[in-house]
């Protein structure tokens, strides 16, 4: 960590804390073995126990901790402000929250990294960057008209490796190969940096208002919202990692879709085979809609995407609802979606994400692109 104090009024203080170094001290006290490589760990005796220690950092009562540090930086604070007693108001102007994945064999990450870089630059669009940060797009998958911020994607190569970075309104999420040791490697699969927290919300009472008046309000820079910062950052990391998980893992399209193109049974009834590159492709595109990643989708959500015009009568609306219900049953039978308990919502099954991306990518691939791939091979 470091601490800096401005030597003139109002004696601003800046403190930086390294959570990985803090975790190392925690593991020392807990007697937990580890191997540290700069700002990451290439080996930990018990990863689950280390994760629990990491979460304890979020339970810190920050005011007395920071006050003690400020007292060391300025021992004359009480004397200077003797006639006008005042205390510091602590804010977090920047936070970083990273998720590391350790590969037991460094060759695995070295083989995957070029594919991840290419996937991150070519497969993710501006609407995907919005979704990483938990922002909605329109039902057509476009950027909302009321969004006036800035979205960027960049790739840079350093001596240590490459990184892909996504920006939204001053906040960033990135991934890069962090470290290569003798026999292991660490992928910093996602690292979220928050500077402009006003674009996110936290469930809190209004400042100065009654404590029981809880509503979703803009996040503050004060340390009172640090726990929520960590939640938002972890959700962003999870979405980015899930997006990277759909990268080509060397399974062929035929292997991924073989079971889908065979009839199956659901609750004792026969269910037809899917035609993923035929007339079932619009249905697969609908359930893979980015806006459904957060809260799932309902019968009526799919109706809005699969039918061009609104229903002209109640009978037509019922007919459409029944047709979508049959399609949902078919998708569940093939394991592509699952129902959210105690709701009418559905989400794409975790194992089906790669299959959907492969099918839809193949459907959009032109003959010219295929020829280029063949020439490259």
C-alpha positions in Angstrom: 0.0 0.0 0.0 1.0 3.6 -0.1 -0.2 6.9 1.5 0.3 10.4 0.3 -0.7 13.7 2.0 -1.0 17.1 0.4 1.3 19.4 2.6 -1.0 22.4 2.3 -4.6 23.1 3.2 -6.9 21.1 3.1 -4.3 18.3 3.5 -5.9 15.9 1.1 -4.9 12.3 1.6 -4.6 9.6 -1.1 -4.3 5.9 0.0 -3.8 3.0 -2.3 -4.3 -0.6 -1.2 -3.3 -3.8 -3.1 -5.9 -6.5 -2.3 -3.6 -9.3 -3.6 -0.8 -8.3 -1.2 -3.4 -8.0 1.6 -4.5 -11.5 0.8 -0.9 -12.7 1.0 -0.7 -11.3 4.6 -4.0 -13.0 5.4 -2.8 -16.4 4.1 0.4 -16.0 6.1 -1.6 -15.5 9.3 -3.8 -18.5 8.4 -0.8 -20.7 7.7 -1.9 -21.2 4.1 0.8 -22.1 1.5 1.1 -20.1 -1.8 3.4 -19.0 -4.5 3.2 -15.4 -5.5 4.3 -14.0 -8.8 4.2 -10.2 -8.7 0.5 -9.3 -8.3 -1.0 -12.7 -8.7 -0.7 -16.2 -7.3 0.4 -19.1 -9.4 -0.3 -21.7 -6.7 -2.4 -21.7 -3.5 -2.6 -24.6 -1.2 -6.4 -24.2 -0.8 -8.1 -21.9 -3.3 -11.5 -22.1 -1.6 -10.0 -21.0 1.7 -8.1 -18.2 0.0 -11.4 -17.0 -1.7 -13.0 -16.9 1.8 -10.2 -14.8 3.1 -10.5 -12.5 0.1 -14.2 -12.0 0.8 -13.4 -10.9 4.3 -11.8 -7.8 2.9 -15.3 -6.6 1.9 -16.4 -6.7 5.5 -13.8 -4.1 6.6 -15.0 -1.2 8.6 -13.1 1.4 6.6 -13.5 4.6 8.6 -11.4 3.6 11.6 -8.8 1.8 9.4 -8.4 4.9 7.2 -8.5 7.3 10.1 -5.6 5.4 11.8 -3.5 5.7 8.6 -4.3 9.4 8.3 -3.2 9.9 11.9 0.2 8.4 10.9 0.5 10.7 7.9 -0.5 13.9 9.8 0.2 13.7 13.5 -0.6 17.4 13.8 -4.2 17.1 12.5 -5.9 17.6 15.9 -3.6 20.5 16.7 -4.2 22.2 13.3 -8.0 21.9 13.6 -8.2 22.4 17.3 -10.6 25.5 16.9 -12.5 23.9 14.0 -12.7 20.2 14.6 -13.2 18.3 11.4 -12.6 14.8 10.1 -11.8 13.4 6.6 -14.6 12.3 4.2 -13.4 9.2 2.5 -14.1 8.4 -1.1 -12.9 5.8 -3.6 -12.1 7.5 -6.8 -10.9 4.3 -8.5 -11.3 0.6 -7.8 -10.0 -2.6 -9.6 -11.6 -6.0 -9.2 -9.9 -8.9 -10.9 -10.6 -12.6 -11.5 -7.7 -14.9 -12.2 -7.7 -18.4 -13.7 -4.7 -20.6 -13.0 -3.7 -23.1 -15.7 -1.8 -26.1 -14.4 0.1 -26.3 -17.7 1.3 -23.1 -19.3 1.1 -24.6 -22.8 -2.7 -24.7 -22.5 -2.9 -20.9 -22.0 -0.3 -20.3 -24.7 -2.4 -22.2 -27.1 -5.7 -20.5 -26.1 -4.4 -16.9 -25.8 -4.3 -16.1 -29.6 -7.9 -17.5 -30.0 -9.1 -15.4 -27.0 -7.5 -12.2 -28.4 -9.1 -12.8 -31.8 -12.4 -13.7 -30.2 -12.4 -10.6 -28.0 -11.7 -8.2 -30.9 -13.8 -9.8 -33.7 -16.8 -11.2 -31.9 -17.8 -8.5 -29.4 -19.6 -5.4 -30.6 -20.6 -2.1 -28.8 -23.8 -3.7 -27.6 -21.8 -6.5 -26.0 -19.7 -4.0 -24.1 -22.9 -2.5 -22.8 -24.0 -5.9 -21.6 -20.7 -6.6 -19.9 -21.4 -3.6 -17.6 -25.0 -4.7 -17.0 -26.7 -2.2 -19.4 -29.6 -3.1 -21.5 -29.9 -3.0 -25.3 -33.1 -2.7 -27.3 -35.1 -5.8 -28.2 -33.6 -5.5 -31.7 -30.1 -5.7 -30.1 -29.2 -2.1 -30.8 -27.7 0.6 -28.6 -30.6 2.5 -26.8 -31.3 6.0 -28.1 -31.0 7.5 -24.7 -27.4 6.2 -24.3 -25.0 9.1 -25.1 -21.8 7.7 -23.6 -18.7 6.3 -25.2 -17.9 2.7 -26.0 -14.5 1.5 -27.0 -12.5 -1.7 -27.6 -8.8 -1.9 -28.0 -6.0 -4.4 -28.2 -2.4 -3.8 -27.2 0.7 -5.9 -27.2 3.2 -5.6 -24.4 6.5 -7.3 -23.7 4.8 -9.6 -21.2 1.8 -10.4 -23.5 -1.4 -9.0 -25.0 -4.5 -7.5 -23.5 -8.0 -6.6 -24.8 -9.8 -3.8 -23.1 -13.4 -2.5 -23.2 -14.4 1.0 -22.1 -17.8 2.4 -21.1 -18.1 5.9 -19.8 -14.8 6.0 -18.1 -15.1 2.4 -16.7 -13.1 -0.5 -18.2 -13.0 -4.3 -18.3 -10.1 -6.2 -19.8 -8.4 -9.6 -19.9 -4.8 -10.5 -20.5 -2.2 -13.3 -19.8 -0.9 -12.2 -16.4 2.1 -14.5 -15.7 3.9 -17.6 -17.0 5.8 -19.6 -14.4 8.0 -22.7 -14.9 5.0 -25.1 -15.3 1.8 -23.0 -14.7 0.3 -19.8 -16.2 -2.2 -17.3 -14.9 -4.9 -15.7 -17.1 -6.4 -12.5 -15.7 -9.7 -13.5 -17.3 -11.4 -10.2 -16.3 -10.4 -7.1 -14.5 -13.0 -4.3 -14.0 -11.8 -0.8 -13.2 -14.5 1.6 -12.0 -14.0 5.4 -12.1 -17.4 6.7 -13.0 -19.7 4.9 -10.6 -22.7 7.2 -11.2 -23.8 5.1 -14.2 -24.5 2.2 -11.8 -27.1 1.9 -9.0 -27.1 0.7 -5.4 -30.1 -0.2 -3.2 -30.0 2.4 -0.5 -32.0 5.2 1.3 -31.8 8.8 0.2 -29.1 10.7 1.8 -30.6 12.5 4.8 -33.9 10.7 4.3 -35.5 7.9 6.3 -33.5 4.7 6.6 -36.4 2.4 5.5 -36.9 4.3 2.2 -34.8 1.9 0.1 -34.7 2.4 -3.6 -32.3 1.9 -6.5 -30.3 5.1 -6.6 -27.1 6.2 -8.3 -23.9 4.7 -6.7 -21.8 7.1 -4.8 -18.0 7.5 -4.6 -18.1 7.3 -0.8 -16.8 4.2 0.9 -20.3 3.3 2.0 -20.9 1.8 -1.5 -17.6 -0.2 -1.6 -19.4 -3.5 -1.2 -21.8 -2.7 -4.0 -18.8 -1.7 -6.2 -17.4 -5.2 -5.6 -20.7 -6.8 -6.6 -21.0 -4.7 -9.8 -17.4 -5.5 -10.7 -17.8 -9.2 -10.1 -20.9 -9.3 -12.2 -19.0 -7.5 -15.0 -16.2 -10.0 -14.7 -18.6 -13.0 -14.9 -20.3 -11.6 -18.0 -16.9 -11.1 -19.7 -15.7 -14.5 -18.7 -18.9 -16.1 -20.0 -18.4 -14.3 -23.3 -14.8 -15.5 -23.6 -16.0 -19.1 -22.7 -17.7 -19.3 -26.1 -14.3 -19.2 -27.9 -13.5 -22.1 -30.3 -12.5 -25.0 -28.1 -11.6 -27.2 -31.1 -15.0 -29.0 -31.2 -16.4 -29.1 -34.7 -19.9 -27.8 -35.5 -21.0 -31.3 -36.4 -20.0 -32.6 -33.0 -21.8 -29.7 -31.2 -25.0 -30.2 -33.1 -25.1 -34.0 -33.5 -27.5 -34.6 -30.6 -29.7 -31.6 -31.4 -30.4 -33.0 -34.9 -31.8 -36.3 -33.4 -35.3 -36.7 -32.0 -35.5 -37.0 -28.2 -38.1 -37.6 -25.5 -39.5 -35.2 -22.9 -41.8 -36.3 -20.1 -42.5 -39.5 -22.0 -43.4 -37.8 -25.3 -41.4 -37.7 -28.5 -39.8 -34.4 -29.4 -38.7 -33.7 -33.0 -35.1 -33.0 -34.0 -33.9 -29.4 -34.3 -33.0 -27.9 -37.6 -30.4 -25.4 -36.3 -29.3 -24.1 -39.7 -32.8 -24.3 -41.2 -36.2 -23.0 -40.0 -35.2 -23.2 -36.3 -32.4 -20.7 -36.6 -34.6 -17.6 -35.9 -35.6 -19.3 -32.6 -32.0 -19.9 -31.6 -31.2 -16.3 -32.5 -34.1 -15.2 -30.3 -33.0 -17.1 -27.1 -29.4 -16.0 -27.7 -30.5 -12.3 -27.6 -28.1 -10.4 -25.4 -30.8 -8.6 -23.4 -31.9 -12.0 -22.0 -28.5 -12.7 -20.4 -29.4 -10.8 -17.2 -33.0 -11.7 -16.4 -33.9 -14.5 -18.9 -36.9 -14.5 -21.2 -40.6 -15.3 -21.2 -43.1 -16.6 -23.7 -44.2 -13.1 -24.7 -40.6 -11.9 -25.1 -40.0 -14.5 -27.8 -43.4 -13.6 -29.5 -42.1 -10.0 -29.9 -39.0 -11.3 -31.7 -40.5 -14.1 -33.8 -43.6 -12.4 -35.1 -43.5 -9.3 -37.2 -46.8 -7.8 -36.3 -48.8 -7.7 -33.1 -51.6 -10.2 -32.7 -54.8 -9.0 -34.4 -57.2 -10.8 -32.0 -57.3 -12.7 -28.7 -57.6 -16.0 -30.6 -54.4 -15.1 -32.6 -52.6 -14.2 -29.4 -53.5 -17.5 -27.8 -52.4 -19.4 -30.9 -49.0 -17.6 -30.8 -48.6 -18.3 -27.1 -49.3 -22.0 -27.6 -46.9 -22.2 -30.5 -44.1 -20.6 -28.4 -44.9 -22.9 -25.5 -44.3 -25.9 -27.9 -41.0 -24.4 -29.0 -39.9 -23.8 -25.4 -40.8 -27.4 -24.6 -38.7 -28.6 -27.6 -35.7 -26.4 -26.4 -35.9 -27.8 -22.9 -36.0 -31.3 -24.2 -32.8 -30.8 -26.1 -31.1 -29.1 -23.1 -30.7 -25.7 -24.6 -32.7 -23.8 -22.0 -33.8 -24.4 -18.5 -36.7 -22.9 -16.5 -36.0 -20.5 -13.6 -37.7 -22.0 -10.5 -40.9 -20.3 -9.3 -41.0 -18.0 -12.3 -42.3 -18.0 -15.9 -38.8 -17.2 -17.2 -36.2 -19.3 -19.0 -32.4 -18.9 -19.4 -30.0 -20.5 -21.8 -28.3 -23.5 -20.2 -24.6 -22.9 -19.4 -23.4 -25.8 -21.6 -25.5 -24.6 -24.5 -23.8 -21.2 -24.9 -20.9 -22.5 -27.0 -23.3 -24.5 -29.2 -25.5 -21.5 -29.9 -22.5 -19.2 -30.8 -21.1 -21.9 -33.1 -24.4 -22.4 -35.0 -25.2 -18.7 -35.4 -21.6 -17.8 -36.4 -21.6 -20.6 -39.0 -25.0 -19.3 -40.4 -23.5 -15.8 -40.9 -20.2 -17.0 -42.4 -19.8 -16.2 -46.1 -18.2 -18.4 -48.7 -15.4 -15.9 -49.1 -14.6 -16.2 -45.4 -14.6 -20.0 -45.6 -12.1 -19.8 -48.5 -9.8 -17.5 -46.5 -9.8 -19.9 -43.6 -9.0 -22.8 -45.9 -6.1 -20.9 -47.5 -4.8 -19.9 -44.1 -5.0 -23.6 -43.0 
